[in-house]
Amino acid sequence: MDNPKSIKKVIETPRLYLREFLLNDAENIWELNSDPEVIKYTGDPPFETIEKARVFLNNYMEYKKNGFGRWAVITKSSNTFIGWCGLKLNEQNMVDIGFRFFKKEWNKGYATEAANACLEHGFLNLNLNEIIGRVAWENKASIKVLEKLSMQYWKRDSCKGIENSLYYKISKEQYLQNIKTSF
């Protein structure tokens, strides 16, 4: 059982907070990855069981290893797990932003809100120099989110077995410039 006192909220936005994953998130993670539409463009297979999701969470060492990772996204209004969003050091040693939400939460602005907060955290608190985003070219909704974040198209490449993935990126300097011009 997870200790409520050990819950580490990392980021807060007007409607959400992002926290480290807990073992109690296993059922939500399993359910999220069980929806074929949610994982359609990810290259990730679904977890076979809730127990396999629990094992994944138990072995998730990104927070200790890198000081960041994917975080559970929780609504403030109902304290409900609606998906995840966060940063990860990918296989190319670049920091990658990613997000995944339950289908019933799509088109509510949660991905943009959470991902923007992750960029801010990455650049201002973690002092990262650049963050990339990778997306299947067919995933128009996620492309729209990356573009709302002022990330710029960089290149086309494969990603996790998905050919013709689009790569976007934003530097700390570009991010800070966007903050200045948005006021």
VOBA-1610 file (N, C-alpha, C; in pm, whole numbers, padded with zeros to 5 digits, always signed):
BEGIN
Met+00084-00119+00000Met+00000+00000+00000Met+00088+00125+00000Asp+00053+00221-00082Asp+00128+00345-00087Asp+00097+00431+00034Asn+00196+00497+00083Asn+00181+00587+00197Asn+00140+00724+00145Pro+00020+00775+00182Pro-00024+00906+00133Pro+00075+01018+00165Lys+00149+01005+00274Lys+00246+01108+00309Lys+00364+01109+00213Ser+00386+00997+00143Ser+00499+00988+00051Ser+00465+01035-00090Ile+00339+01077-00112Ile+00300+01124-00244Ile+00374+01253-00274Lys+00447+01252-00384Lys+00527+01368-00419Lys+00464+01441-00538Lys+00397+01552-00508Lys+00344+01637-00614Lys+00463+01713-00673Val+00475+01707-00803Val+00589+01769-00870Val+00550+01902-00933Ile+00433+01905-00995Ile+00390+02022-01072Ile+00243+02048-01043Glu+00208+02175-01040Glu+00068+02212-01021Glu+00029+02312-01129Thr-00090+02297-01185Thr-00145+02389-01283Thr-00281+02434-01230Pro-00350+02522-01300Pro-00481+02565-01249Pro-00579+02449-01224Arg-00578+02347-01310Arg-00677+02239-01296Arg-00618+02104-01255Leu-00487+02093-01256Leu-00423+01962-01240Leu-00306+01968-01143Tyr-00270+01851-01093Tyr-00138+01836-01037Tyr-00077+01709-01093Leu+00053+01714-01107Leu+00130+01601-01157Leu+00213+01550-01042Arg+00209+01419-01023Arg+00282+01358-00912Arg+00353+01233-00960Glu+00447+01188-00880Glu+00515+01063-00912Glu+00415+00949-00911Phe+00441+00849-00993Phe+00356+00730-00994Phe+00362+00658-00861Leu+00250+00594-00825Leu+00241+00510-00707Leu+00205+00369-00751Leu+00233+00270-00669Leu+00191+00134-00701Leu+00040+00124-00717Asn-00032+00208-00643Asn-00178+00209-00653Asn-00228+00257-00790Asp-00140+00310-00873Asp-00178+00355-01007Asp-00184+00239-01107Ala-00147+00119-01065Ala-00135+00006-01158Ala-00264-00019-01236Glu-00378-00018-01169Glu-00503-00045-01239Glu-00532+00063-01342Asn-00508+00189-01306Asn-00529+00299-01401Asn-00434+00290-01521Ile-00308+00259-01496Ile-00210+00245-01604Ile-00249+00130-01696Trp-00289+00019-01635Trp-00332-00097-01714Trp-00453-00060-01801Glu-00552+00006-01739Glu-00672+00045-01813Glu-00640+00144-01926Leu-00555+00241-01897Leu-00516+00341-01997Leu-00452+00273-02118Asn-00360+00181-02092Asn-00289+00113-02200Asn-00369+00000-02262Ser-00486-00030-02210Ser-00571-00134-02267Ser-00663-00080-02376Asp-00672+00051-02387Asp-00757+00111-02489Asp-00679+00121-02620Pro-00719+00046-02722Pro-00646+00047-02849Pro-00635+00187-02911Glu-00735+00272-02890Glu-00728+00407-02945Glu-00625+00492-02872Val-00609+00472-02743Val-00513+00549-02664Val-00369+00514-02704Ile-00343+00387-02728Ile-00204+00346-02760Ile-00180+00328-02910Lys-00278+00364-02991Lys-00273+00342-03136Lys-00143+00392-03200Tyr-00095+00509-03161Tyr+00021+00570-03225Tyr+00147+00565-03139Thr+00148+00485-03034Thr+00259+00491-02939Thr+00371+00392-02965Gly+00341+00281-03029Gly+00440+00176-03043Gly+00452+00090-02919Asp+00370+00119-02817Asp+00372+00043-02692Asp+00264-00065-02693Pro+00298-00185-02648Pro+00193-00287-02633Pro+00118-00262-02502Pro-00006-00311-02492Pro-00077-00297-02365Pro-00016-00389-02259Phe-00035-00354-02133Phe+00004-00445-02026Phe-00093-00563-02028Glu-00042-00683-02013Glu-00128-00801-02018Glu-00219-00811-01896Thr-00170-00767-01781Thr-00247-00776-01657Thr-00219-00653-01571Ile-00304-00634-01472Ile-00280-00527-01374Ile-00150-00555-01300Glu-00123-00680-01271Glu+00000-00717-01200Glu+00124-00677-01281Lys+00120-00692-01413Lys+00234-00652-01496Lys+00251-00500-01495Ala+00141-00429-01488Ala+00150-00283-01474Ala+00211-00247-01339Arg+00175-00321-01235Arg+00231-00299-01101Arg+00382-00325-01101Val+00424-00432-01167Val+00567-00464-01176Val+00641-00350-01249Phe+00581-00301-01358Phe+00639-00187-01429Phe+00658-00068-01336Leu+00553-00034-01262Leu+00561+00081-01171Leu+00662+00058-01060Asn+00668-00063-01009Asn+00764-00095-00902Asn+00908-00081-00951Asn+00930-00106-01078Asn+01065-00100-01135Asn+01094+00033-01206Tyr+01002+00127-01197Tyr+01018+00256-01264Tyr+01116+00342-01184Met+01237+00358-01235Met+01344+00424-01161Met+01383+00561-01217Glu+01304+00613-01310Glu+01340+00739-01376Glu+01357+00856-01279Tyr+01274+00864-01177Tyr+01283+00976-01083Tyr+01418+00975-01011Lys+01460+00857-00969Lys+01588+00846-00898Lys+01705+00859-00994Lys+01692+00801-01111Lys+01802+00798-01208Lys+01826+00934-01273Asn+01717+01003-01313Asn+01730+01127-01390Asn+01677+01252-01321Gly+01603+01234-01211Gly+01544+01349-01144Gly+01412+01392-01207Phe+01364+01317-01304Phe+01236+01344-01368Phe+01188+01216-01434Gly+01066+01221-01486Gly+01008+01105-01553Gly+00868+01138-01599Arg+00792+01035-01627Arg+00650+01052-01657Arg+00578+01061-01523Trp+00481+01152-01515Trp+00410+01173-01389Trp+00261+01146-01408Ala+00197+01098-01304Ala+00052+01081-01304Ala-00012+01219-01308Val-00116+01234-01389Val-00190+01360-01398Val-00322+01340-01324Ile-00345+01424-01225Ile-00460+01415-01136Ile-00540+01545-01145Thr-00672+01534-01156Thr-00756+01655-01156Thr-00768+01706-01013Lys-00758+01835-00997Lys-00776+01895-00865Lys-00921+01885-00819Ser-01014+01902-00911Ser-01155+01908-00874Ser-01207+01776-00817Ser-01160+01663-00870Ser-01212+01533-00825Ser-01104+01438-00775Asn-00979+01483-00776Asn-00866+01400-00733Asn-00862+01266-00810Thr-00887+01276-00941Thr-00897+01159-01027Thr-00776+01148-01120Phe-00723+01028-01133Phe-00617+00997-01228Phe-00678+01002-01368Ile-00623+01088-01456Ile-00678+01098-01592Ile-00575+01060-01700Gly-00452+01035-01659Gly-00349+00998-01755Gly-00212+01029-01699Trp-00117+01041-01789Trp+00018+01078-01747Trp+00080+01174-01847Cys+00180+01246-01798Cys+00253+01342-01880Cys+00389+01360-01815Gly+00489+01387-01894Gly+00618+01413-01832Gly+00733+01405-01929Leu+00849+01403-01870Leu+00976+01406-01942Leu+01047+01273-01923Lys+01123+01232-02024Lys+01207+01114-02006Lys+01331+01128-02091Leu+01438+01069-02042Leu+01561+01063-02118Leu+01547+00943-02212Asn+01544+00969-02343Asn+01516+00861-02436Asn+01645+00788-02477Glu+01628+00690-02564Glu+01739+00605-02606Glu+01846+00682-02683Gln+01816+00802-02730Gln+01913+00886-02800Gln+01974+00991-02708Asn+01949+00976-02578Asn+02001+01066-02475Asn+01948+01209-02489Met+01824+01219-02539Met+01755+01348-02547Met+01636+01344-02452Val+01601+01459-02398Val+01484+01466-02310Val+01359+01482-02397Asp+01268+01390-02378Asp+01148+01377-02460Asp+01025+01405-02374Ile+00932+01485-02427Ile+00806+01508-02357Ile+00703+01412-02413Gly+00621+01357-02325Gly+00518+01265-02368Gly+00394+01280-02282Phe+00282+01232-02333Phe+00156+01240-02260Phe+00062+01133-02313Arg-00025+01090-02224Arg-00126+00990-02259Arg-00243+01007-02162Phe-00364+01019-02217Phe-00482+01043-02135Phe-00594+00947-02173Phe-00681+00919-02077Phe-00801+00842-02106Phe-00880+00914-02215Lys-00940+00838-02303Lys-01015+00894-02416Lys-01124+00990-02371Lys-01189+00961-02259Lys-01297+01050-02211Lys-01244+01187-02168Glu-01112+01201-02155Glu-01051+01328-02116Glu-00993+01405-02235Trp-01002+01348-02354Trp-00951+01415-02473Trp-01032+01540-02503Asn-00968+01635-02567Asn-01032+01760-02612Asn-01079+01849-02498Lys-01013+01838-02385Lys-01044+01926-02271Lys-00926+02018-02238Gly-00819+02008-02316Gly-00702+02092-02293Gly-00606+02039-02189Tyr-00631+01920-02135Tyr-00544+01867-02030Tyr-00403+01837-02081Ala-00391+01782-02201Ala-00258+01748-02254Ala-00174+01875-02270Thr-00234+01979-02326Thr-00160+02104-02345Thr-00123+02166-02211Glu-00217+02168-02118Glu-00193+02227-01986Glu-00081+02153-01912Ala-00089+02020-01910Ala+00011+01940-01840Ala+00147+01948-01909Ala+00147+01938-02042Ala+00274+01939-02116Ala+00342+02076-02106Asn+00266+02183-02110Asn+00325+02316-02094Asn+00390+02330-01956Ala+00323+02278-01855Ala+00380+02283-01720Ala+00507+02199-01712Cys+00511+02089-01786Cys+00632+02005-01788Cys+00748+02077-01856Leu+00718+02149-01965Leu+00824+02229-02029Leu+00878+02333-01932Glu+00787+02404-01866Glu+00829+02506-01769Glu+00917+02444-01661His+00874+02332-01608His+00951+02263-01504His+01087+02220-01558Gly+01088+02166-01677Gly+01213+02120-01737Gly+01313+02232-01759Phe+01265+02344-01810Phe+01357+02453-01840Phe+01392+02537-01717Leu+01295+02567-01632Leu+01320+02659-01521Leu+01368+02589-01394Asn+01321+02468-01367Asn+01361+02399-01244Asn+01473+02297-01266Leu+01468+02228-01381Leu+01569+02125-01407Leu+01684+02178-01492Asn+01670+02301-01541Asn+01771+02367-01622Asn+01811+02288-01746Leu+01712+02227-01811Leu+01738+02155-01936Leu+01760+02256-02047Asn+01837+02218-02148Asn+01864+02308-02260Asn+01770+02289-02377Glu+01717+02167-02392Glu+01630+02138-02505Glu+01537+02022-02469Ile+01415+02026-02521Ile+01318+01918-02502Ile+01260+01886-02639Ile+01251+01758-02669Ile+01195+01715-02796Ile+01060+01649-02774Gly+00984+01637-02880Gly+00860+01561-02881Gly+00859+01475-03005Arg+00816+01350-02991Arg+00810+01259-03105Arg+00667+01210-03121Val+00620+01206-03245Val+00479+01174-03268Val+00465+01106-03404Ala+00375+01007-03409Ala+00342+00945-03537Ala+00275+01050-03625Trp+00308+01053-03752Trp+00256+01158-03840Trp+00104+01153-03852Glu+00042+01038-03824Glu-00104+01028-03831Glu-00173+01084-03706Asn-00097+01106-03600Asn-00155+01148-03472Asn-00172+01300-03470Lys-00273+01345-03540Lys-00296+01490-03557Lys-00321+01563-03425Ala-00388+01497-03331Ala-00418+01562-03202Ala-00290+01592-03124Ser-00198+01496-03120Ser-00073+01518-03047Ser+00017+01618-03119Ile+00014+01617-03252Ile+00090+01718-03327Ile+00039+01857-03290Lys-00092+01871-03281Lys-00153+02000-03244Lys-00106+02045-03105Val-00097+01951-03011Val-00048+01985-02877Val+00096+02035-02885Leu+00183+01963-02955Leu+00323+02004-02965Leu+00335+02143-03029Glu+00254+02168-03128Glu+00258+02300-03193Glu+00204+02410-03102Lys+00103+02380-03019Lys+00054+02477-02921Lys+00162+02512-02819Leu+00253+02417-02796Leu+00363+02439-02703Leu+00478+02518-02767Ser+00457+02562-02890Ser+00558+02634-02969Ser+00679+02549-03003Met+00661+02419-03001Met+00769+02330-03045Met+00772+02335-03198Gln+00891+02331-03253Gln+00910+02344-03397Gln+00942+02209-03459Tyr+00884+02184-03577Tyr+00916+02062-03651Tyr+01066+02059-03677Trp+01126+01943-03654Trp+01270+01929-03668Trp+01306+01830-03777Lys+01247+01709-03771Lys+01284+01608-03869Lys+01181+01495-03869Arg+01194+01410-03969Arg+01112+01289-03982Arg+01206+01172-03964Asp+01168+01076-03879Asp+01252+00960-03850Asp+01163+00850-03794Ser+01218+00735-03772Ser+01140+00630-03707Ser+01151+00646-03555Cys+01052+00595-03485Cys+01050+00603-03340Cys+00975+00482-03287Lys+01045+00398-03212Lys+00983+00280-03152Lys+00908+00196-03255Gly+00970+00181-03372Gly+00911+00099-03476Gly+00807+00169-03562Ile+00780+00295-03534Ile+00682+00370-03612Ile+00760+00452-03716Glu+00746+00411-03841Glu+00813+00484-03949Glu+00748+00621-03967Asn+00821+00714-04024Asn+00770+00848-04052Asn+00717+00920-03929Ser+00780+00898-03816Ser+00745+00977-03698Ser+00799+01118-03717Leu+00729+01213-03662Leu+00773+01352-03669Leu+00840+01389-03537Tyr+00951+01459-03547Tyr+01025+01504-03430Tyr+01010+01656-03422Tyr+00975+01703-03304Tyr+00965+01845-03276Tyr+01063+01877-03165Lys+01102+02003-03153Lys+01191+02041-03043Lys+01171+02188-03008Ile+01214+02219-02886Ile+01216+02357-02839Ile+01335+02372-02745Ser+01407+02481-02761Ser+01521+02508-02673Ser+01475+02593-02555Lys+01557+02596-02453Lys+01527+02681-02337Lys+01517+02826-02382Glu+01608+02868-02469Glu+01608+03005-02519Glu+01476+03037-02592Gln+01430+02946-02678Gln+01303+02967-02749Gln+01187+02971-02650Tyr+01189+02882-02552Tyr+01082+02879-02452Tyr+01075+03011-02376Leu+01190+03059-02330Leu+01194+03185-02255Leu+01151+03302-02343Gln+01188+03302-02470Gln+01145+03406-02563Gln+00993+03404-02580Asn+00935+03284-02587Asn+00790+03272-02601Asn+00718+03326-02478Ile+00776+03305-02360Ile+00717+03358-02237Ile+00716+03511-02242Lys+00826+03571-02284Lys+00836+03717-02291Lys+00735+03776-02388Thr+00716+03709-02503Thr+00626+03765-02604Thr+00480+03736-02577Ser+00452+03646-02482Ser+00312+03615-02455Ser+00249+03709-02354Phe+00327+03800-02298Phe+00272+03895-02201Phe+00255+04033-02261
//
